[in-house]
Amino acid sequence: MEVPFFDLTRQHAAIENELFSVMEAVMNSGQFLNGTYLSQFEDSWSQYLGVEHTVGVANGTDAIYLTLKALGIGSGDEVITTAVSWVSTASAIVNAGAKPVFVDVDESGLMNLDLIEHMVSSKTKALLVVHLYGQMVNVVKAKAICDRLGIMLIEDAAQAHGASFDGVSPGQLSSAATYSFYPTKNLGAIGDAGAVVSRDRELATEIRKLANQGGVSKKNIERIGITSRLDELQAAILCAKLKYLFRWNERRVEIARSYNDILKQCAGISFLKNYSASHHVYHQYVILSSNRDEFISYLSENGVGVDVHYSQPLPELPMFHVEGNSFPVAKKITQEVVSLPIFPELRKVEIEHICRVIGHFLDKTRSPTVD
Ligand SMILES: *Cc1c(COP(=O)(O)O)cnc(C)c1O
């Protein structure tokens, strides 16, 4: 049996009539940017999250960049962020002109909030937390820390569509939360797409200006901006898919439970910590393997697709060149994490197959071969 790490064709086959019909509607409308699907999606996304304003942008990286710019963060400023994330989180800070200051993670793989206060300087303007793998950091605690330090809170929620912490969604406590609708995310477009959500109307307007070359209309250009739009085709696809997101996330949680139930009986597999107050939406299902290379080759030889998120702490990437500080937990976790297939259309027999292959691997590595 071959089990792919990820397969969108299954999702699209199930709803293809709806997808083709909105694509046709966009073609027939002749309007490809800043049209009715964009407004419809922005309204629906705001409603889904319980956050007043959504601004659709071209991708999740621009969403972070534009948020930093709109908040006036740039040259000479520092932004505290996590040592483990997709590179976008940190590159957006650098592209905005500011300096990322990295904080180690805890056993959940998420930023260790207790370390923030040691990393603050007079240049610190904001804390950028990342809700990694579908699990939210303790945003209530993060907000309290930011208030005490007098800095802004921004959330990278690119992996956390539908997640919450103690009932709080991204964007409800912070200055803004950013989303990506890259095709593999829990809600994905058929190309690049992203959004910023915020309760702050002025901030949302500022972001819309910056994403539209500095003005909401051609006659009214106020600053230097970029072109970063969520186009009508992507917005229409997202509108069509959004109504399934709740069910898809439920299915991800179910799959994670099946994995947990089976894998916790296997000695030799360990797990990242889950926060009990966090409603996890399992963008990734991650386990820890102490001999990862062997584990991954065995799984691929046996037809199971896996991936690694991520293989290095961000501060170890040469372009962020951080010297001096060490990130022991990030270092250990990035050497051991393995992401197993988790997407709503993954079948029960496939989950069982994956767990069986993992079981065989563990048996094999536990009993040394005798010549
Ligand atoms: C996907 C992702 C992004 C960037 O999104 P793009 O749409 O690919 O630019 C940023 N941060 C995290 C944590 C992500 O997973």
The ligand as a MOL file (V3000), in Angstrom:
LIG
                    3D

  0  0  0     0  0            999 V3000
M  V30 BEGIN CTAB
M  V30 COUNTS 15 15 0 0 0
M  V30 BEGIN ATOM
M  V30 1 C 2.7800 28.6000 5.5710 0
M  V30 2 C 3.3420 29.4390 6.6200 0
M  V30 3 C 3.6720 30.7920 6.4260 0
M  V30 4 C 3.7280 31.4540 5.0820 0
M  V30 5 O 2.6990 31.3270 4.2580 0
M  V30 6 P 2.8340 31.5150 2.6780 0
M  V30 7 O 1.4150 31.6720 2.2780 0
M  V30 8 O 3.4840 30.2990 2.1310 0
M  V30 9 O 3.6320 32.7530 2.4260 0
M  V30 10 C 4.1040 31.5440 7.5020 0
M  V30 11 N 4.2240 31.0020 8.7160 0
M  V30 12 C 3.9460 29.7150 8.9550 0
M  V30 13 C 4.0920 29.1870 10.3370 0
M  V30 14 C 3.5090 28.8840 7.9120 0
M  V30 15 O 3.2540 27.6010 8.1660 0
M  V30 END ATOM
M  V30 BEGIN BOND
M  V30 1 1 1 2
M  V30 2 1 2 3
M  V30 3 2 2 14
M  V30 4 1 3 4
M  V30 5 2 3 10
M  V30 6 1 4 5
M  V30 7 1 5 6
M  V30 8 2 6 7
M  V30 9 1 6 8
M  V30 10 1 6 9
M  V30 11 1 10 11
M  V30 12 2 11 12
M  V30 13 1 12 13
M  V30 14 1 12 14
M  V30 15 1 14 15
M  V30 END BOND
M  V30 END CTAB
M  END
